[in-house]
Amino acid sequence: MRRFFSTTLGHILIIISCSTVITFLALSTLLFIPKGPPGPPWPWQTTYHIASVVKILRGMQPEQRAAVLDATQHVDGLLFKLVQQPTRCTTDTFNTWDLAKTLSWELGDKYPVAVFSCNAANPRKDIQVIIPLGGSHLEVMVDNIGREPTRFTFPTFCAILFLLTGIIAMSVWAIGRIISPLRKISEKADLFSRDLAVMPIQEEGPLELRRVAQTFNLLQERIAHSLESRSRMLAAISHDLRTPLTRMRLCLETHASERVSTKLIKEIDLMNKLIGSALAFIRTGSDGEQSEWVDLDALLTTLSDEYEDAGSAIDYHGQPGLAVFCKPDAIQRVITNLIDNALAHSHQIAVHTTQAADQAIIEIIDNGPGIPAEMLERVKEPFFRLDAARNERKGSAGLGLSIVNDIIKLHGGTFTLRNHLPTGLIARVVLPQAPTPP
């Protein structure tokens, strides 16, 4: 039962509304159908039915009466038939006397009425009424003494249908009124978690939902302000660090010996690279770059040619015309980081692009030493370094795969690593082709 109700808010509200409607229909059925408006007391209801049939048959030819009787069979517990000489029952009860009196009053002296009880054990059942009718007799068996006829009339049906329609319409409106703002908040929250761009939500709906939207908008602003403050602080730190490094480099280039200056300049370049990598990691997703349609095949072809011109061996096989909606510079940084990482451990790599189910797939395959299976996820953590197979390379801050992972997540994609048999590693990037709806 708990699993049945542990679903979306829309489903829960629909369940509650349907339960309310079903309960309403059940109560309406119990209240309206069996009871209905009060009718005349017994035996007047039976008297009216019998008298009506007699008056209809009175003005008809004998050969036409059978068709009328066939249409009136079993009406409210009455069974009509024409007989020449009926077999009369012999018992009289208070019920037979009451029915005989009302029939005589309704039909008059033209129709001598005889009423008997055919079931002495239960005088409320099987009352026989015999009325002479033009050379034959109309025999009526009565079996509705004390019953209240069902009165599920057309007005009652229309009233229940109108109420049911109103309840369903109001329920649909109320559910939409609640679910629509919640869905917008959920979509904005998901988009903000991947893009970190402030997109205020319109404050609409009930008071509680307006407060939720207001709180979420305030939360976005605080997070964006915090990220901006952190970026400014780190940029200032980077500037303060790079200024003395630049002075040291100038001093070494002008005063130190060539052997010492070359070594120290390399260390200074390494420090600058580490600072740049740290800033790139921190600024991931907050650089304000706009998304646009990018021809992924053209981008990878250009990058492959540039690497080959620099002396690297890259075997590229792509799907022509494959395009994705992304941030161009960010995706280029992803591909560059993955190619650099593969070339650092392999002399030749392969790059493949394919399309599957509105997704673009990029695979970068090398034939290096690979990564232990238990470390495939940990290598995507910031500053994590391997001790063995893929040892740290000089100038690496341990942030390349972390930056790749964060950028791909911001685009709503996935980034996975798996070993390639017999040796090597496959870096797989899956990106949605269509833009994420706002």
Phi, psi and omega per residue, in radians:
M1 nan -0.693 3.130
R2 -1.107 -0.688 3.123
R3 -1.173 -0.568 -3.140
F4 -1.121 -0.665 -3.121
F5 -1.607 -0.158 3.133
S6 -1.497 1.273 -3.094
T7 -2.397 -2.825 -3.124
T8 -1.257 2.794 3.133
L9 -1.090 -0.638 3.103
G10 -1.063 -0.756 3.115
H11 -1.116 -0.711 3.136
I12 -1.098 -0.767 3.133
L13 -1.143 -0.648 3.089
I14 -1.122 -0.732 3.115
I15 -1.074 -0.771 3.137
I16 -1.111 -0.761 -3.134
S17 -1.120 -0.779 3.123
C18 -1.104 -0.705 3.107
S19 -1.090 -0.694 3.114
T20 -1.120 -0.756 -3.136
V21 -1.132 -0.758 -3.141
I22 -1.099 -0.752 3.102
T23 -1.083 -0.736 3.122
F24 -1.075 -0.772 3.134
L25 -1.124 -0.699 3.129
A26 -1.104 -0.794 3.126
L27 -1.148 -0.687 3.114
S28 -1.096 -0.708 3.117
T29 -1.101 -0.767 -3.140
L30 -1.142 -0.601 -3.067
L31 -1.468 -0.669 -3.003
F32 -1.636 -0.782 -2.961
I33 -1.220 -0.965 -3.062
P34 -1.180 -0.656 -3.026
K35 -1.481 -1.265 -3.080
G36 1.221 3.137 3.122
P37 -1.197 2.573 -3.111
P38 -1.166 2.412 3.094
G39 -1.831 -3.119 3.124
P40 -1.149 2.576 -3.122
P41 -1.190 2.731 3.091
W42 -1.179 2.442 0.217
P43 -1.799 0.360 -3.038
W44 -1.143 -0.648 3.132
Q45 -1.078 -0.786 3.114
T46 -1.164 -0.668 3.140
T47 -1.075 -0.784 -3.136
Y48 -1.073 -0.732 3.138
H49 -1.119 -0.816 -3.114
I50 -1.143 -0.761 -3.125
A51 -1.112 -0.658 3.125
S52 -1.102 -0.772 3.132
V53 -1.127 -0.715 3.138
V54 -1.093 -0.751 -3.126
K55 -1.171 -0.567 3.093
I56 -1.231 -0.779 -3.102
L57 -1.209 -0.447 -3.060
R58 -1.073 -0.654 -3.087
G59 -1.663 0.278 -3.087
M60 -1.998 2.740 3.059
Q61 -1.263 2.652 -3.100
P62 -0.991 -0.638 -3.105
E63 -1.280 -0.258 3.125
Q64 -1.596 -0.289 -3.032
R65 -1.199 -0.543 -3.103
A66 -1.082 -0.676 3.141
A67 -1.143 -0.666 3.123
V68 -1.170 -0.728 -3.137
L69 -1.138 -0.606 3.097
D70 -1.098 -0.570 -3.122
A71 -1.383 -0.273 -3.096
T72 -1.890 0.199 -3.119
Q73 -1.176 2.474 3.023
H74 1.004 0.670 3.058
V75 -1.550 1.985 3.132
D76 0.906 0.757 3.064
G77 1.380 0.305 -3.132
L78 -1.911 2.373 3.112
L79 -2.126 1.994 -3.086
F80 -1.779 2.487 2.978
K81 -2.803 2.616 3.099
L82 -1.708 2.234 -3.139
V83 -2.341 2.714 3.091
Q84 -1.411 -0.908 3.131
Q85 -2.280 1.689 -3.105
P86 -1.236 2.637 3.029
T87 -1.521 1.936 -3.006
R88 -1.467 2.429 2.947
C89 -1.356 2.928 -2.969
T90 -2.112 -0.091 -3.012
T91 -1.674 2.452 3.044
D92 -2.014 2.480 3.091
T93 -2.393 3.072 3.091
F94 -1.098 -0.590 3.127
N95 -1.159 -0.720 3.117
T96 -1.159 -0.639 3.109
W97 -1.144 -0.765 3.128
D98 -1.077 -0.778 -3.120
L99 -1.167 -0.700 3.124
A100 -1.101 -0.675 -3.118
K101 -1.175 -0.783 -3.122
T102 -1.210 -0.623 3.097
L103 -1.163 -0.728 3.120
S104 -1.097 -0.656 3.128
W105 -1.210 -0.637 -3.091
E106 -1.370 -0.671 -3.062
L107 -1.622 -0.424 -3.140
G108 1.500 -2.991 -3.068
D109 -1.360 -0.202 -3.121
K110 -1.172 -0.422 -3.051
Y111 -2.163 1.662 3.069
P112 -1.165 2.130 -3.027
V113 -1.813 2.360 3.046
A114 -2.122 2.248 -3.097
V115 -2.227 2.255 -3.124
F116 -2.345 2.841 3.035
S117 -1.867 2.217 -3.108
C118 -1.736 0.037 -3.106
N119 -2.349 1.591 -3.094
A120 -1.170 -0.496 -3.127
A121 -1.207 -0.566 3.130
N122 -2.366 1.635 -3.051
P123 -1.175 -0.142 3.128
R124 -1.505 -0.007 -3.105
K125 -2.190 2.652 2.989
D126 1.015 1.089 2.996
I127 -1.606 2.341 -3.112
Q128 -1.819 2.264 3.078
V129 -2.066 2.224 -3.142
I130 -2.134 2.200 -3.117
I131 -2.295 2.141 3.071
P132 -1.122 2.400 -3.072
L133 -2.569 1.521 3.020
G134 0.990 1.034 3.088
G135 1.525 -0.149 3.061
S136 -2.338 -3.097 -3.118
H137 -2.208 2.448 3.026
L138 -1.661 2.023 3.140
E139 -1.818 2.232 -3.126
V140 -2.152 2.179 3.047
M141 -1.743 2.161 -3.042
V142 -1.845 2.252 -3.140
D143 -2.447 0.709 -3.113
N144 -2.363 0.563 -3.088
I145 -1.208 2.173 3.088
G146 1.394 -0.061 -3.133
R147 -1.368 2.559 3.012
E148 -1.802 2.021 -3.067
P149 -1.130 2.568 3.079
T150 -1.198 2.289 -3.050
R151 -2.159 0.964 3.063
F152 -1.437 1.412 -2.996
T153 -1.436 2.959 3.133
F154 -1.103 -0.741 3.066
P155 -1.037 -0.685 3.101
T156 -1.103 -0.760 3.116
F157 -1.074 -0.751 3.137
C158 -1.128 -0.675 3.135
A159 -1.120 -0.783 3.133
I160 -1.132 -0.725 3.129
L161 -1.110 -0.715 3.124
F162 -1.113 -0.793 3.126
L163 -1.119 -0.711 3.132
L164 -1.103 -0.773 3.114
T165 -1.087 -0.729 3.117
G166 -1.107 -0.732 3.133
I167 -1.115 -0.767 -3.135
I168 -1.115 -0.768 -3.128
A169 -1.113 -0.776 3.131
M170 -1.152 -0.639 3.124
S171 -1.144 -0.768 3.122
V172 -1.082 -0.751 3.131
W173 -1.111 -0.776 -3.113
A174 -1.145 -0.734 3.136
I175 -1.110 -0.779 3.103
G176 -1.103 -0.639 3.129
R177 -1.095 -0.575 -3.119
I178 -1.548 -0.762 -3.001
I179 -1.283 -0.661 -3.064
S180 -1.029 -0.876 3.091
P181 -1.106 -0.644 3.122
L182 -1.131 -0.682 3.118
R183 -1.132 -0.699 3.104
K184 -1.111 -0.729 3.114
I185 -1.098 -0.742 3.133
S186 -1.098 -0.756 -3.139
E187 -1.148 -0.744 3.126
K188 -1.133 -0.691 3.130
A189 -1.120 -0.727 3.119
D190 -1.132 -0.732 3.134
L191 -1.167 -0.684 3.139
F192 -1.170 -0.603 3.141
S193 -1.159 -0.390 -3.115
R194 -1.787 -0.415 -3.047
D195 -1.999 -0.434 3.133
L196 1.027 0.415 3.058
A197 -1.731 2.290 -3.085
V198 -1.215 2.078 3.095
M199 -2.276 1.656 -3.069
P200 -1.040 2.497 3.098
I201 -1.650 2.407 3.088
Q202 -1.176 2.227 -3.103
E203 -1.463 1.770 -3.092
E204 -2.484 2.963 3.128
G205 1.610 -2.881 3.132
P206 -1.080 2.922 -3.070
L207 -1.014 -0.767 -3.104
E208 -1.095 -0.701 3.140
L209 -1.235 -0.609 3.077
R210 -1.127 -0.643 3.099
R211 -1.180 -0.679 3.093
V212 -1.089 -0.798 3.126
A213 -1.097 -0.716 3.122
Q214 -1.105 -0.750 3.120
T215 -1.125 -0.703 3.136
F216 -1.151 -0.719 3.095
N217 -1.077 -0.729 3.110
L218 -1.136 -0.674 3.115
L219 -1.111 -0.743 3.099
Q220 -1.025 -0.799 -3.112
E221 -1.106 -0.701 -3.135
R222 -1.177 -0.728 3.122
I223 -1.128 -0.795 3.133
A224 -1.085 -0.714 3.118
H225 -1.132 -0.691 3.124
S226 -1.120 -0.763 3.125
L227 -1.131 -0.704 3.132
E228 -1.136 -0.719 3.116
S229 -1.125 -0.710 3.123
R230 -1.128 -0.729 3.136
S231 -1.111 -0.740 3.117
R232 -1.105 -0.706 3.133
M233 -1.111 -0.789 -3.121
L234 -1.208 -0.587 3.079
A235 -1.133 -0.682 3.098
A236 -1.143 -0.742 3.103
I237 -1.087 -0.734 3.133
S238 -1.073 -0.734 3.123
H239 -1.116 -0.742 -3.139
D240 -1.145 -0.562 3.129
L241 -1.348 -0.691 -3.063
R242 -1.278 -0.493 3.136
T243 -1.071 -0.896 3.093
P244 -1.170 -0.539 3.098
L245 -1.127 -0.685 3.108
T246 -1.136 -0.721 3.102
R247 -1.101 -0.726 3.115
M248 -1.080 -0.705 -3.128
R249 -1.127 -0.785 3.117
L250 -1.080 -0.699 3.136
C251 -1.131 -0.747 -3.140
L252 -1.152 -0.693 -3.112
E253 -1.179 -0.421 -3.062
T254 -1.786 -0.478 -3.008
H255 -2.078 -0.590 -3.027
A256 -1.393 2.813 3.079
S257 -1.166 2.778 -3.068
E258 -1.083 -0.694 -3.103
R259 -1.161 -0.793 -3.116
V260 -1.230 -0.737 -3.091
S261 -1.135 -0.674 3.130
T262 -1.076 -0.762 -3.134
K263 -1.147 -0.802 -3.101
L264 -1.231 -0.593 3.109
I265 -1.122 -0.650 3.078
K266 -1.091 -0.692 3.115
E267 -1.168 -0.653 3.102
I268 -1.146 -0.741 3.095
D269 -1.071 -0.669 3.109
L270 -1.101 -0.767 3.128
M271 -1.104 -0.717 3.083
N272 -1.083 -0.671 3.135
K273 -1.186 -0.695 3.105
L274 -1.105 -0.732 3.120
I275 -1.108 -0.751 3.121
G276 -1.102 -0.702 3.121
S277 -1.130 -0.737 3.128
A278 -1.099 -0.740 3.119
L279 -1.149 -0.690 3.120
A280 -1.105 -0.692 3.125
F281 -1.142 -0.754 -3.089
I282 -1.213 -0.603 -3.089
R283 -1.499 0.026 -3.111
T284 -1.015 2.167 3.108
G285 1.503 -0.138 -3.107
S286 -2.097 0.387 -3.106
D287 -1.555 -0.093 3.085
G288 1.361 0.136 -3.139
E289 -1.171 2.390 -3.125
Q290 -1.553 2.571 3.109
S291 -1.432 2.613 3.102
E292 -2.731 2.926 3.107
W293 -1.302 2.255 -3.082
V294 -2.188 2.292 3.048
D295 -1.346 1.761 -3.049
L296 -1.144 -0.643 -3.140
D297 -1.127 -0.748 3.126
A298 -1.148 -0.685 3.135
L299 -1.106 -0.794 -3.119
L300 -1.224 -0.606 3.090
T301 -1.095 -0.765 3.127
T302 -1.105 -0.800 -3.137
L303 -1.115 -0.705 3.133
S304 -1.100 -0.733 3.114
D305 -1.101 -0.705 3.136
E306 -1.120 -0.724 3.128
Y307 -1.182 -0.680 3.123
E308 -1.165 -0.630 3.079
D309 -1.126 -0.497 3.122
A310 -1.479 0.005 3.078
G311 1.784 0.093 3.130
S312 -1.605 2.597 -3.127
A313 -1.743 1.926 -3.134
I314 -2.227 2.191 3.098
D315 -1.793 1.805 -3.060
Y316 -1.842 2.268 3.032
H317 -2.290 1.982 -3.081
G318 -2.210 3.003 3.106
Q319 -1.737 2.016 -3.096
P320 -1.056 2.462 3.085
G321 1.364 0.118 -3.137
L322 -1.292 2.042 -3.073
A323 -2.163 2.601 3.091
V324 -2.345 2.678 3.072
F325 -1.654 1.861 -2.986
C326 -2.690 3.140 3.013
K327 -1.579 1.962 -2.975
P328 -1.010 -0.856 -3.087
D329 -1.126 -0.668 -3.130
A330 -1.150 -0.768 3.139
I331 -1.183 -0.641 3.077
Q332 -1.113 -0.658 3.091
R333 -1.121 -0.674 3.103
V334 -1.048 -0.909 -3.088
I335 -1.114 -0.715 3.134
T336 -1.097 -0.778 3.120
N337 -1.059 -0.756 -3.115
L338 -1.189 -0.704 3.115
I339 -1.157 -0.761 3.106
D340 -1.060 -0.728 3.138
N341 -1.120 -0.700 3.133
A342 -1.214 -0.732 -3.132
L343 -1.191 -0.399 3.115
A344 -1.226 -0.314 -3.085
H345 -2.188 0.107 -3.115
S346 -2.666 2.522 -3.137
H347 -1.423 -0.389 -3.118
Q348 -2.459 2.389 3.138
I349 -2.300 2.848 3.095
A350 -2.165 2.429 3.117
V351 -2.150 2.173 -3.125
H352 -2.175 2.523 3.007
T353 -2.251 2.399 3.100
T354 -2.450 2.989 3.115
Q355 -2.221 2.378 3.122
A356 -2.676 2.105 3.042
A357 0.927 0.969 3.111
D358 1.042 0.528 3.098
Q359 -2.295 2.503 3.057
A360 -1.755 2.288 -3.078
I361 -2.052 2.219 3.094
I362 -2.047 2.239 3.097
E363 -2.184 2.243 3.085
I364 -2.031 2.034 -2.992
I365 -2.031 2.278 3.049
D366 -2.160 2.974 3.120
N367 -2.016 0.605 3.135
G368 -1.378 -2.829 -3.061
P369 -1.307 -0.241 -3.121
G370 1.406 -3.053 -3.114
I371 -2.303 2.395 3.065
P372 -0.947 2.477 -3.045
A373 -1.001 -0.648 -3.102
E374 -1.270 -0.167 -3.107
M375 -1.850 -0.003 -3.037
L376 -1.101 -0.555 3.114
E377 -1.532 -0.609 -3.074
R378 -1.201 -0.470 -3.116
V379 -1.170 -0.235 3.108
K380 -1.533 -0.005 3.103
E381 -1.427 2.597 -3.139
P382 -1.081 2.387 3.036
F383 1.136 0.234 3.109
F384 -1.454 2.351 3.140
R385 -2.236 2.530 3.047
L386 -1.510 2.576 -3.137
D387 -1.622 -0.395 -2.985
A388 -2.052 -1.645 -2.886
A389 -0.896 -0.956 3.127
R390 -1.921 1.413 -3.054
N391 -1.199 2.733 -3.140
E392 -1.049 2.399 3.104
R393 -1.813 2.637 -3.052
K394 -1.080 2.282 3.139
G395 1.642 -0.041 -3.142
S396 -1.647 2.309 3.129
A397 -1.623 -0.035 -3.111
G398 1.335 0.417 -3.085
L399 -2.049 -0.089 -3.052
G400 -1.018 -0.925 -3.120
L401 -1.220 -0.526 3.081
S402 -1.131 -0.758 3.096
I403 -1.102 -0.763 3.106
V404 -1.011 -0.837 -3.106
N405 -1.068 -0.753 -3.119
D406 -1.172 -0.726 -3.133
I407 -1.130 -0.748 3.141
I408 -1.124 -0.699 3.097
K409 -1.105 -0.681 3.113
L410 -1.098 -0.448 3.107
H411 -1.590 0.068 -3.135
G412 1.340 0.335 -3.132
G413 -1.869 -2.944 3.141
T414 -2.304 2.595 3.117
F415 -2.277 2.096 -3.106
T416 -2.294 2.700 3.077
L417 -2.163 2.445 3.026
R418 -2.637 2.638 -3.106
N419 -1.297 2.553 -3.140
H420 -1.892 2.151 -3.110
L421 -1.470 2.479 0.042
P422 -1.377 -0.493 3.118
T423 -2.432 2.794 3.063
G424 1.955 -3.090 -3.070
L425 -2.443 2.521 3.067
I426 -2.014 2.063 3.030
A427 -1.725 2.067 -3.030
R428 -2.014 2.168 3.111
V429 -2.050 2.225 3.106
V430 -2.062 2.117 -3.113
L431 -2.111 2.388 3.018
P432 -1.228 2.387 -3.111
Q433 -1.323 -0.730 -3.071
A434 -1.403 2.633 3.089
P435 -1.198 2.591 3.110
T436 -1.245 2.234 -3.120
P437 -1.145 2.537 -3.111
P438 -1.269 nan nan
